[in-house]
Every structure is written in structure tokens, then in C-alpha cells.
Amino acid sequence: MKNYSGSNRRKEPRYIVDNLRVTEQGGISLIGKLRDISESGLMILSEEVLCTGEELLVWVELPEDPGFSSGYMEMTMVLLWSRIDEDPKLYAHGGNIINLSETARQDVQLMMKKFGLEETF
């Protein structure tokens, strides 16, 4: 298994994009809310513990704004880490995006450009 700590963890800038819903495929079961995103990974805040190593097919809600391809983007992610959030009622989960279509990649880039606040740490 790869080591996802330190310099191996974040290869690209990540952007804070709060409060977009992340659901299981189909949009019915809420997993949590998007906390930050890059072209290679994302962080989700949820009320439930998720299993690290799990591969998830998720839908990420897109902002209601012209230019996005649809109301959501679909991606496959593998959950790499999980911890209690600063808010002890929530869990933070981080993972790599392992399957992202070109359309979804363009949506991520547009989301980061229009709504994201780049994290500098």
C-alpha cells in the first residue's frame, strides 16, 4: 500500500468548496458534504465513519451556475484516511479520485476557478 503522508499526499493545490452534497451513485443516499477538492482528490465531511481503502462511486453536486455540465459530476474515489473533524460531531475523510471523465475534470477546474479558495498549507 502506498504511503499517503507528507510529500506523497498532496501533489496538486486543493480548493475549499464547502457545502456541496456528496451522495452515493444515483443521488439518493447522502455520504456527506464536500470540504475541498483538487483534480486528483477530495475531502468529505460526514456524520458517519467510512472505511478506509473502500472504493466509492459518488456523485458530487455542482453549483447552480452557468458553465457546468449538469447538476452533478460522477467519479470513483478510494478512501485513504479518516479522522474526527475539528467539529467532534463530524468525520473528515480524504481520498484519491481514480476515475474522472474529461467532462467531470472540466467541471472540477471550473469549480476551483469560480468558487474555490486555495488552501496554502
Backbone torsions as a table, in degrees:
resi	resn	phi	psi	omega
1	MET	NA	139.6	179.8
2	LYS	-69.3	151.6	175.1
3	ASN	-90.5	117.2	-177.2
4	TYR	-105.2	33.7	177.7
5	SER	-109.1	163.3	175.4
6	GLY	55.1	-129.9	-173.8
7	SER	-68.2	-18.2	179.9
8	ASN	-81.2	-12.4	-171.6
9	ARG	-79.9	-54.6	-171.8
10	ARG	-118.9	106.7	-179.8
11	LYS	-93.4	-19.0	-176.4
12	GLU	-128.1	155.1	175.0
13	PRO	-61.4	145.3	175.3
14	ARG	-113.5	153.7	-174.0
15	TYR	-125.4	130.6	176.6
16	ILE	-72.1	122.8	178.1
17	VAL	-138.8	83.9	-172.0
18	ASP	-75.9	151.8	164.6
19	ASN	72.0	19.6	170.4
20	LEU	-90.3	133.3	-176.8
21	ARG	-68.9	140.7	172.4
22	VAL	-119.6	121.5	-176.5
23	THR	-125.7	164.9	169.6
24	GLU	-66.5	159.9	180.0
25	GLN	-50.8	134.4	-177.8
26	GLY	103.6	-16.6	173.4
27	GLY	78.1	11.1	-175.1
28	ILE	-92.4	-54.0	-175.0
29	SER	-89.2	116.3	-180.0
30	LEU	-71.7	128.2	172.8
31	ILE	-91.5	-45.1	-179.3
32	GLY	172.5	-157.4	179.9
33	LYS	-118.7	141.9	177.9
34	LEU	-67.9	132.0	177.4
35	ARG	-103.3	-49.4	175.2
36	ASP	-151.5	164.4	-174.5
37	ILE	-151.3	150.3	168.4
38	SER	-138.4	-177.9	178.6
39	GLU	-72.1	-13.0	-177.4
40	SER	-116.9	-9.0	-178.1
41	GLY	-163.6	174.4	178.9
42	LEU	-154.2	164.1	174.6
43	MET	-124.9	135.2	-178.8
44	ILE	-119.7	138.3	170.4
45	LEU	-102.6	133.0	179.9
46	SER	-144.3	167.3	177.5
47	GLU	-89.1	-7.4	-177.1
48	GLU	-122.2	152.7	175.9
49	VAL	-77.2	134.9	174.6
50	LEU	-110.2	154.3	-176.3
51	CYS	-85.5	123.2	175.7
52	THR	-65.2	148.4	-176.9
53	GLY	88.2	-12.9	-178.6
54	GLU	-73.7	139.1	174.4
55	GLU	-97.6	126.8	-176.0
56	LEU	-122.0	134.7	169.7
57	LEU	-96.4	113.1	-172.6
58	VAL	-123.4	158.2	169.8
59	TRP	-112.0	130.7	175.8
60	VAL	-110.0	122.8	178.5
61	GLU	-60.3	139.4	175.5
62	LEU	-102.8	149.1	178.1
63	PRO	-60.9	150.9	175.2
64	GLU	-80.4	89.8	-174.5
65	ASP	-155.4	140.4	178.6
66	PRO	-59.5	146.6	176.7
67	GLY	108.5	-22.8	178.7
68	PHE	-82.5	151.4	-172.0
69	SER	-71.2	-34.4	-179.4
70	SER	-162.4	-164.2	-179.0
71	GLY	-80.2	-12.3	-178.9
72	TYR	-153.6	163.6	170.3
73	MET	-123.5	142.8	-178.0
74	GLU	-101.7	139.4	177.1
75	MET	-154.7	158.8	171.8
76	THR	-105.9	134.3	178.5
77	MET	-132.3	154.3	172.4
78	VAL	-114.3	127.8	-176.5
79	LEU	-79.1	120.6	-174.4
80	LEU	-101.1	-31.5	-177.8
81	TRP	-152.0	160.1	179.8
82	SER	-151.8	140.2	179.2
83	ARG	-154.8	164.3	173.1
84	ILE	-70.8	136.4	-179.0
85	ASP	-77.4	173.1	173.3
86	GLU	-57.0	-35.5	171.3
87	ASP	-85.4	109.3	-173.4
88	PRO	-63.3	-7.6	176.1
89	LYS	-83.8	-8.8	-175.5
90	LEU	-121.1	158.5	173.7
91	TYR	-116.3	140.4	174.4
92	ALA	-102.1	134.3	-178.8
93	HIS	-130.0	132.4	178.4
94	GLY	-120.0	146.0	-179.3
95	GLY	-157.4	165.5	175.9
96	ASN	-93.7	141.8	172.5
97	ILE	-83.6	123.7	-177.1
98	ILE	-111.8	-8.1	177.8
99	ASN	-148.7	107.7	-178.0
100	LEU	-136.1	118.3	179.6
101	SER	-67.4	164.5	178.7
102	GLU	-63.7	-37.7	177.4
103	THR	-62.8	-45.5	178.6
104	ALA	-64.8	-37.8	177.5
105	ARG	-60.5	-41.9	177.8
106	GLN	-64.9	-38.1	176.5
107	ASP	-63.6	-41.9	178.2
108	VAL	-62.1	-45.6	180.0
109	GLN	-61.8	-42.4	178.9
110	LEU	-66.3	-41.2	178.5
111	MET	-60.4	-45.0	-179.3
112	MET	-64.8	-40.2	-177.9
113	LYS	-69.0	-45.0	-173.3
114	LYS	-84.5	-36.7	-169.0
115	PHE	-123.9	-11.6	-172.7
116	GLY	-84.9	147.3	172.6
117	LEU	-113.5	113.5	-174.6
118	GLU	-66.8	131.9	174.8
119	GLU	-83.0	138.6	-175.8
120	THR	-109.2	9.3	179.4
121	PHE	-115.1	NA	NA
